[in-house]
Amino acid sequence: MAGDGYRVGVLGATGLVGSTILGVLAEREFPASEVIPFASERSVGKQIEWNGTVLECRPLSEETIQGLDVVLSSAGGAISAEWTPKLVEAGAVVVDNTSYWRMHDDVPLVVAEVNPDAVEGHRGIVANPNCSTMQMVVALKPLYDEAGIERLVISTYQAVSGTGKKAVDELLTQSEAVLHDQEAVADVYPHRIAFSALPQAGRFAAGDDHTDEERKLIDETRKILDDPSIRVSATCVRVPVVTGHSEAVNVETREPLSPERARELLDAAPGVTVVDDPGAARYPLAVDAAGKDDVFVGRIRRDPGNERALDVWIVSDNLRKGAATNAVQVAELLAERGLLGGRE
C-alpha cells in the first residue's frame, strides 16, 4: 500500500477479533497508508487478503514495530502487557482490546458513542471495554444522562465467539456429536455447551464468587460512566450461540423515567436501534444483530416491583461493536483530533 495516511498495526490479526478489525478498517475506509498484521510465531508469513491486496503476517520484534502510528491490539493480556509499552515507546498509540489495561487509572476506557472526550487524556494507550460492557453502556448512556442510574441488575447470554475460534469449533463439533448420539467432548469450557447454558462466562479468581466477566461489567461500567456510586449486580451465562451477546438489564434510575421516554431517548441515541414491538414478536435477536454495528434494544418496560426501574433487552454483535468496530472508531477519534503521533 502507498499514499497518505497512517501506518496501522493489527496485533492478533489471524484471530476472530483481529480478522474482524481488518475487515472494519476496510469497510470504514480508515486513512491508512499501510496496514501491517502481526501474529503468533505459528502464523508468521501467513498471507491475508485485505481490501484488494495481500498482507503478510509479521512477528513482533523491536525492528518490526518501528514507525507505526496506531496499533489495534487483540493478542491477549500477556502479550499486551509485554508489548504495549514497547509500541508506545516506538511512537505508536495503542488501542488495546485485552483486559490488561482497562482499569489502570492513567488509561482511558473509551466507547465512541459514550465518552469520546476521554481519548484526549491518553498517554499512548486507550483501552477497549469488555464486549458485554460495551454494548450495555451504549444503551445506558442516554438513560443515565436523562435520569441517572442508581442500580443495575444484569444477566448476560454470551456467544461462544467471545471465547475465541476454538470455542466456536467446539460448539459446532459438540452439536454434531449430540445430533448423532455420540459423545460430546468438552475442552474449552468445563461442561458441554451444545444445547445447554453454562452459568459461568469467564473464570473464577481464587476466593471470588464472581467470574472475571462479571467483575468487568461491574468495574468497567462505573469507569466509563465516571460514576463509582452505581451499584451493579451481574450474572454472566454462556449460551450455544455463535455470534451476538444478549443481555437482560434491570435499570433503576435516580429520577423517574417512563418506558415511553426511555424509548424516545434510545431512538435518538447514536449507535442504537430500537426494535420493540413484542406483540408482533419484534425484539432484538442475536442472529439479526450478527454482522451489524449497532446496539439493538427492545422489551423496554416498567419493572412492576419498582416504580423507578425499567427492564430492557440489549443485543449486539460481540465481535464487531463489542470489540473490532469500537477499536476502529477510537482510532478514528484519535486521527480526527490529531492525537496520533502529533500528526494533524
C-alpha positions as CSV (number, residue, x, y, z in Angstrom):
1,M,0.0,0.0,0.0
2,A,1.1,3.5,-0.6
3,G,-0.2,7.0,-0.2
4,D,-1.2,9.5,2.5
5,G,-2.4,8.2,5.8
6,Y,-1.3,6.3,8.9
7,R,0.8,3.2,9.3
8,V,-1.6,0.8,11.2
9,G,-0.6,-2.3,13.0
10,V,-3.1,-5.1,14.0
11,L,-2.0,-7.4,16.7
12,G,-3.6,-10.9,16.7
13,A,-4.6,-10.4,13.1
14,T,-5.5,-14.0,12.5
15,G,-7.9,-14.3,15.5
16,L,-11.6,-13.7,15.4
17,V,-11.4,-10.1,16.6
18,G,-8.2,-9.3,14.7
19,S,-9.6,-10.5,11.4
20,T,-12.8,-8.5,12.1
21,I,-10.7,-5.4,12.8
22,L,-9.1,-5.8,9.4
23,G,-12.5,-6.0,7.8
24,V,-13.8,-3.0,9.6
25,L,-10.8,-0.9,8.7
26,A,-11.5,-1.6,5.1
27,E,-15.3,-1.0,5.4
28,R,-14.9,2.3,7.2
29,E,-12.1,3.4,4.9
30,F,-9.7,4.3,7.7
31,P,-7.0,6.6,6.4
32,A,-4.2,4.0,6.3
33,S,-1.1,4.3,4.1
34,E,-0.1,0.8,5.2
35,V,-1.7,-2.0,7.3
36,I,0.6,-4.4,9.0
37,P,-0.8,-7.6,10.5
38,F,1.1,-9.2,13.4
39,A,0.5,-12.7,14.5
40,S,1.9,-15.5,16.7
41,E,5.0,-17.4,15.6
42,R,3.0,-20.2,14.0
43,S,1.1,-17.7,11.8
44,V,4.1,-15.6,10.8
45,G,4.3,-15.5,7.0
46,K,0.6,-16.3,6.6
47,Q,-1.0,-14.2,3.8
48,I,-4.2,-12.4,4.4
49,E,-6.4,-10.9,1.6
50,W,-7.3,-7.4,2.6
51,N,-9.0,-4.6,0.6
52,G,-7.8,-5.8,-2.8
53,T,-4.3,-6.6,-1.7
54,V,-2.4,-9.3,0.1
55,L,-0.9,-8.7,3.6
56,E,1.8,-10.9,5.2
57,C,1.7,-11.6,8.9
58,R,4.8,-10.4,10.7
59,P,6.3,-11.3,14.1
60,L,6.5,-8.9,16.9
61,S,10.1,-7.6,17.3
62,E,11.9,-4.4,18.2
63,E,12.5,-3.9,14.4
64,T,9.0,-4.7,13.1
65,I,7.2,-2.3,15.5
66,Q,9.1,0.8,14.4
67,G,7.3,3.6,12.5
68,L,3.7,2.7,13.4
69,D,1.2,5.4,14.1
70,V,-1.6,3.4,15.7
71,V,-1.8,-0.2,16.7
72,L,-5.1,-2.1,17.3
73,S,-4.3,-4.9,19.6
74,S,-6.3,-8.1,20.4
75,A,-3.5,-10.6,21.0
76,G,-4.2,-11.4,24.7
77,G,-3.3,-9.9,28.0
78,A,0.1,-11.3,28.4
79,I,1.3,-10.1,25.0
80,S,-0.3,-6.7,25.6
81,A,1.4,-6.3,29.0
82,E,4.8,-7.0,27.4
83,W,4.5,-5.3,24.0
84,T,2.2,-2.3,24.5
85,P,4.8,-0.2,26.4
86,K,7.4,-1.1,23.7
87,L,4.9,0.0,21.0
88,V,4.2,3.3,22.8
89,E,8.0,3.9,23.2
90,A,8.4,3.3,19.5
91,G,5.9,6.1,18.8
92,A,2.6,4.3,18.3
93,V,-0.7,4.9,20.1
94,V,-2.2,1.5,21.1
95,V,-5.9,0.8,21.1
96,D,-6.0,-2.3,23.3
97,N,-8.8,-4.8,23.3
98,T,-7.5,-7.0,26.1
99,S,-8.5,-6.7,29.7
100,Y,-4.9,-5.9,30.9
101,W,-5.0,-2.0,30.7
102,R,-8.7,-1.3,31.2
103,M,-8.7,-0.5,34.9
104,H,-5.3,1.3,35.0
105,D,-6.0,4.8,36.4
106,D,-4.0,6.5,33.7
107,V,-5.5,4.6,30.7
108,P,-8.9,5.9,29.3
109,L,-11.5,3.3,28.8
110,V,-13.5,4.5,25.8
111,V,-16.7,3.8,24.0
112,A,-17.1,6.0,20.9
113,E,-20.7,6.9,21.5
114,V,-20.4,7.2,25.3
115,N,-17.2,9.0,26.4
116,P,-15.3,10.1,23.3
117,D,-13.6,13.0,25.0
118,A,-11.7,10.6,27.3
119,V,-9.3,10.0,24.4
120,E,-7.9,13.5,25.0
121,G,-6.1,12.4,28.1
122,H,-4.3,9.3,26.7
123,R,-0.7,8.6,27.4
124,G,-0.2,6.3,24.4
125,I,-2.8,3.7,25.4
126,V,-6.5,3.7,25.0
127,A,-8.4,0.6,26.3
128,N,-11.5,-1.0,24.7
129,P,-14.0,-2.3,27.2
130,N,-15.2,-5.9,27.5
131,C,-17.8,-6.7,24.8
132,S,-20.7,-7.2,27.3
133,T,-19.9,-3.9,29.0
134,M,-19.5,-2.1,25.6
135,Q,-22.9,-2.8,24.2
136,M,-24.7,-2.2,27.5
137,V,-23.2,1.3,28.1
138,V,-24.1,2.4,24.6
139,A,-27.7,1.7,25.5
140,L,-27.5,3.0,29.1
141,K,-25.8,6.3,28.4
142,P,-28.9,8.2,27.2
143,L,-30.9,6.9,30.2
144,Y,-28.1,7.9,32.5
145,D,-27.9,11.4,31.1
146,E,-31.6,11.8,31.5
147,A,-32.3,10.3,34.9
148,G,-29.1,9.0,36.5
149,I,-28.6,5.3,37.4
150,E,-28.9,4.0,40.9
151,R,-28.5,0.3,40.3
152,L,-28.2,-2.3,37.5
153,V,-29.1,-6.0,37.7
154,I,-27.7,-7.7,34.7
155,S,-28.0,-11.2,33.2
156,T,-26.0,-11.9,30.1
157,Y,-26.4,-14.6,27.5
158,Q,-23.0,-14.6,25.8
159,A,-22.0,-16.2,22.5
160,V,-19.1,-18.6,22.3
161,S,-17.2,-16.4,19.8
162,G,-16.4,-14.2,22.8
163,T,-14.1,-17.0,23.9
164,G,-12.4,-17.5,20.5
165,K,-12.3,-19.7,17.5
166,K,-11.7,-22.9,19.5
167,A,-14.9,-22.3,21.3
168,V,-16.9,-21.8,18.1
169,D,-15.4,-25.0,16.7
170,E,-16.2,-26.9,20.0
171,L,-19.8,-25.8,19.9
172,L,-20.2,-26.9,16.3
173,T,-18.4,-30.2,16.9
174,Q,-20.4,-31.0,20.1
175,S,-23.7,-30.1,18.3
176,E,-23.0,-32.6,15.5
177,A,-22.0,-35.2,18.1
178,V,-25.2,-34.8,20.1
179,L,-27.3,-34.9,17.0
180,H,-25.7,-38.2,16.1
181,D,-25.9,-39.7,19.6
182,Q,-22.2,-39.5,20.0
183,E,-20.1,-38.3,23.0
184,A,-19.7,-34.5,23.1
185,V,-16.2,-33.8,24.4
186,A,-15.8,-30.6,26.4
187,D,-12.3,-29.0,26.3
188,V,-12.7,-25.2,26.0
189,Y,-15.5,-25.0,28.6
190,P,-15.8,-27.1,31.8
191,H,-19.0,-28.6,30.6
192,R,-20.7,-29.3,27.3
193,I,-22.0,-26.0,25.7
194,A,-24.1,-27.6,22.9
195,F,-27.8,-27.5,23.7
196,S,-27.0,-26.2,27.2
197,A,-26.3,-23.0,29.1
198,L,-23.4,-22.5,31.5
199,P,-23.8,-20.1,34.4
200,Q,-20.1,-19.3,34.1
201,A,-18.8,-17.0,31.5
202,G,-15.2,-16.3,32.3
203,R,-13.1,-17.6,35.1
204,F,-13.3,-17.5,38.9
205,A,-10.3,-16.0,40.6
206,A,-9.2,-17.6,43.9
207,G,-11.6,-16.6,46.7
208,D,-14.0,-14.8,44.4
209,D,-17.6,-15.9,43.9
210,H,-17.9,-13.8,40.7
211,T,-16.3,-14.5,37.4
212,D,-13.9,-12.1,35.8
213,E,-16.6,-11.4,33.2
214,E,-19.0,-10.3,36.0
215,R,-16.3,-8.2,37.6
216,K,-15.7,-6.5,34.3
217,L,-19.3,-5.5,33.9
218,I,-19.2,-4.0,37.5
219,D,-15.9,-2.2,37.3
220,E,-15.9,-1.1,33.7
221,T,-19.4,0.3,33.7
222,R,-18.6,2.6,36.6
223,K,-15.4,3.8,35.0
224,I,-16.9,4.5,31.6
225,L,-19.9,6.4,33.0
226,D,-17.5,8.0,35.5
227,D,-19.8,7.2,38.4
228,P,-18.4,4.8,41.1
229,S,-21.7,5.1,43.1
230,I,-23.7,2.9,40.6
231,R,-24.5,-0.4,42.2
232,V,-24.1,-3.4,39.8
233,S,-25.1,-7.0,40.1
234,A,-24.2,-9.3,37.3
235,T,-24.6,-12.9,36.3
236,C,-22.8,-13.9,33.1
237,V,-24.1,-17.0,31.2
238,R,-22.5,-18.7,28.2
239,V,-25.1,-19.9,25.7
240,P,-24.8,-22.0,22.5
241,V,-24.9,-19.0,20.1
242,V,-22.0,-18.4,17.7
243,T,-22.1,-14.6,17.5
244,G,-24.1,-12.0,19.3
245,H,-24.3,-11.3,23.1
246,S,-27.8,-10.7,24.6
247,E,-28.4,-9.0,28.0
248,A,-31.4,-8.6,30.3
249,V,-30.8,-5.4,32.3
250,N,-32.9,-4.0,35.1
251,V,-32.1,-0.3,35.3
252,E,-33.1,1.6,38.5
253,T,-32.9,5.3,37.8
254,R,-32.3,8.1,40.3
255,E,-35.1,10.2,38.8
256,P,-38.4,9.0,37.4
257,L,-38.2,7.7,33.8
258,S,-41.1,6.3,31.9
259,P,-40.7,3.5,29.3
260,E,-42.1,5.9,26.7
261,R,-39.4,8.5,27.4
262,A,-36.7,5.8,27.5
263,R,-37.8,4.6,24.1
264,E,-37.6,8.2,22.7
265,L,-34.1,8.7,24.2
266,L,-32.9,5.4,22.7
267,D,-34.5,6.1,19.4
268,A,-32.4,9.3,19.2
269,A,-29.2,7.8,20.6
270,P,-26.1,7.3,18.3
271,G,-25.3,3.7,17.6
272,V,-28.7,2.4,18.9
273,T,-31.5,0.7,17.0
274,V,-34.8,0.2,18.9
275,V,-36.7,-3.0,18.0
276,D,-39.6,-3.0,20.4
277,D,-43.0,-4.4,19.3
278,P,-43.3,-7.6,21.4
279,G,-46.9,-8.2,20.4
280,A,-45.7,-8.7,16.9
281,A,-42.7,-10.8,18.1
282,R,-40.4,-7.9,17.2
283,Y,-37.4,-7.6,19.6
284,P,-33.6,-7.9,19.2
285,L,-32.2,-11.3,18.3
286,A,-28.6,-12.3,18.2
287,V,-28.9,-13.8,14.8
288,D,-30.2,-10.5,13.4
289,A,-27.5,-8.4,15.2
290,A,-24.7,-10.6,13.8
291,G,-22.7,-8.7,11.2
292,K,-24.1,-5.3,12.2
293,D,-22.5,-2.5,14.2
294,D,-25.5,-1.1,16.1
295,V,-26.6,-2.0,19.6
296,F,-30.2,-3.2,19.4
297,V,-32.6,-2.5,22.3
298,G,-36.1,-3.8,23.0
299,R,-38.6,-5.2,25.6
300,I,-38.5,-1.7,27.2
301,R,-40.9,-1.9,30.1
302,R,-41.6,-0.9,33.7
303,D,-40.4,-3.2,36.4
304,P,-43.7,-4.0,38.2
305,G,-41.9,-4.2,41.5
306,N,-40.1,-0.9,41.3
307,E,-41.6,2.3,40.0
308,R,-38.1,3.8,39.3
309,A,-36.8,0.7,37.4
310,L,-37.1,-0.4,33.8
311,D,-36.3,-3.7,32.2
312,V,-34.6,-3.7,28.8
313,W,-33.2,-6.3,26.4
314,I,-29.9,-5.4,24.7
315,V,-28.2,-7.3,21.9
316,S,-25.1,-6.7,19.8
317,D,-22.5,-8.4,17.7
318,N,-19.7,-9.1,20.2
319,L,-17.0,-9.3,17.5
320,R,-18.0,-6.0,15.8
321,K,-19.3,-3.3,18.1
322,G,-18.3,-5.4,21.1
323,A,-14.6,-5.3,20.0
324,A,-13.4,-4.5,16.5
325,T,-15.7,-1.7,15.4
326,N,-15.2,0.3,18.6
327,A,-11.5,-0.1,18.3
328,V,-11.6,1.3,14.8
329,Q,-13.9,4.1,15.9
330,V,-11.5,5.0,18.7
331,A,-8.6,5.1,16.1
332,E,-10.8,7.4,14.0
333,L,-11.4,9.7,17.0
334,L,-7.6,9.8,17.6
335,A,-6.9,10.7,14.0
336,E,-9.7,13.3,13.8
337,R,-8.4,15.0,16.9
338,G,-4.7,14.9,15.9
339,L,-3.8,12.6,18.7
340,L,-1.7,10.1,16.7
341,G,2.0,10.8,16.9
342,G,1.3,14.5,17.0
343,R,0.0,14.4,13.4
344,E,-2.9,16.6,12.3
